Each structure stands twice: as structure tokens, then as C-alpha cells.
Amino acid sequence: MIPSMIFLGLTAVFIYNVFFFNALHLASITSISLLSVTNPIMTLIGSAFIARRIPTKYQLIAVMLSFAGATMIITQGKTGF
């Protein structure tokens, strides 16, 4: 069990970095940074649906703050429609 977890961890980090650095050639650093910031949000949502893990209230607060921060950056602080 442990060797397979180590293997999956190392390959996941390798694959993430390959895609991350290739994306730097194709998109702006702001877009890449925002996608990187949303990784914990997507992990929490994925674990809720796939592993059926119920997020704690602190995790939900953190997701809301992360989403609000990413939204502020994307909209450059402009509110309204």
C-alpha cells in the first residue's frame, strides 16, 4: 500500500508540474496563478463527491474566502453587473 501511495504521489507532482510549466507558455501568469489558487477548492469539492466526505465548517469558510479572493482578483475589485 505504501509503495503505491509513494508512486502515485511522485507521479502526481511530476504531472502537475509538467502541465503547470507548459501552461506558462500558453497563458498569462495571472490566469495560471488563479487556477493554482483554486486547487484546494477543487480538491475539497472532489473529496465531497467522490469520497463522500462531508466538509467541516472551517473548510467551508476557507473555500468561501478563497472563492471570494479569486473573484476579487478576476473582477479587479469591481462589483456590480
C-alpha positions in Angstrom: 0.0 0.0 0.0 2.7 2.5 1.0 4.8 2.0 -2.2 1.8 2.6 -4.4 1.0 5.7 -2.5 4.5 7.0 -2.9 4.4 6.2 -6.6 1.1 8.0 -7.1 2.3 11.0 -5.1 5.5 11.4 -7.1 3.8 10.9 -10.4 1.0 13.4 -9.5 3.6 16.0 -8.6 5.5 15.4 -11.7 2.5 15.5 -14.0 1.2 18.7 -12.2 4.5 20.4 -12.8 4.7 19.4 -16.4 1.2 20.8 -17.1 1.9 23.9 -15.0 5.1 24.9 -16.8 3.7 24.1 -20.2 0.7 26.3 -19.4 3.1 29.2 -18.6 3.9 29.2 -22.3 0.3 29.4 -23.3 -1.4 31.7 -20.8 -0.8 34.7 -18.6 0.8 34.3 -15.2 -2.4 35.8 -13.6 -4.6 33.1 -15.2 -2.2 30.3 -14.1 -2.0 31.7 -10.6 -5.8 31.8 -10.3 -6.1 28.2 -11.5 -3.4 27.2 -8.9 -5.2 29.0 -6.1 -8.4 27.1 -6.9 -6.8 23.7 -6.5 -7.7 23.4 -2.8 -11.3 24.3 -3.6 -11.5 21.7 -6.3 -9.9 19.1 -4.0 -12.5 19.7 -1.3 -15.4 19.6 -3.8 -13.9 16.4 -5.4 -13.5 14.7 -2.0 -17.0 15.6 -1.1 -18.5 14.0 -4.2 -16.1 11.1 -4.9 -15.1 10.1 -1.3 -18.4 11.2 0.2 -16.5 13.2 2.9 -18.5 16.0 4.5 -16.5 19.2 4.7 -16.2 20.8 8.1 -17.4 24.3 8.8 -13.9 25.6 8.8 -13.2 24.1 5.4 -16.4 25.6 4.0 -15.4 29.0 5.4 -11.9 28.6 3.8 -13.5 27.7 0.5 -15.8 30.8 0.6 -12.8 33.0 1.4 -10.7 31.5 -1.3 -13.5 31.9 -3.8 -14.1 35.5 -2.8 -10.4 36.3 -3.1 -10.2 34.7 -6.6 -13.3 36.6 -7.6 -11.8 39.9 -6.4 -8.7 39.3 -8.5 -10.6 38.2 -11.6 -13.0 41.2 -11.4 -10.2 43.6 -10.3 -12.3 44.5 -7.3 -15.2 45.8 -9.4 -18.6 44.9 -8.0 -22.0 45.1 -9.7 -23.1 44.0 -13.1 
